[in-house]
Amino acid sequence: MKTLKTMMLGLAMLALCGAVKANTNDNSKFTKNYAINTYIDAMTRGKLAGLNEVLDQSAAFNMVRGKQVLSFGKKQMLDYFQSNKNVEQQCTTSTTVVENNAGIAIVKVDMKFENFTRSNYVTIAHTANGWKITNVYSVFVS
């Protein structure tokens, strides 16, 4: 009987430890660099691994086209990225940090094509779930 109680206690402890470990969020990979590199991979190479995780649920995407501003949400952008999965853009990409502090970073991602440049101003915020992209504002320059 004592052996049975000991085994049951051991199994209960094992289940408890497993449940606690399952609820632990590993946000160590959600750094500023990871978020921006994941975004660049999606935009320029069509590589979508990790993109859904680095986009905040309320992420907003705005694009200036002429005199019009187009706005999109996370789902619309994920659908767009999915339709361009594994499509490599013929551009040169560079990044410039515009602002960087403990709570927020703004990174300018320039995609230089043959006849124009697309500049993406990417806002990354430090959330409870790591660094997440919260806003992208894109402008096109000839």
Secondary structure as GFF3:
##gff-version 3
##sequence-region A 1 142
A	DSSP	alpha_helix	2	23	.	.	.	ID=ss1
A	DSSP	alpha_helix	32	40	.	.	.	ID=ss2
A	DSSP	pi_helix	41	45	.	.	.	ID=ss3
A	DSSP	alpha_helix	51	54	.	.	.	ID=ss4
A	DSSP	beta_strand	55	65	.	.	.	ID=ss5
A	DSSP	beta_strand	68	73	.	.	.	ID=ss6
A	DSSP	alpha_helix	74	83	.	.	.	ID=ss7
A	DSSP	beta_strand	92	100	.	.	.	ID=ss8
A	DSSP	beta_strand	104	112	.	.	.	ID=ss9
A	DSSP	beta_strand	117	127	.	.	.	ID=ss10
A	DSSP	beta_strand	130	141	.	.	.	ID=ss11
###
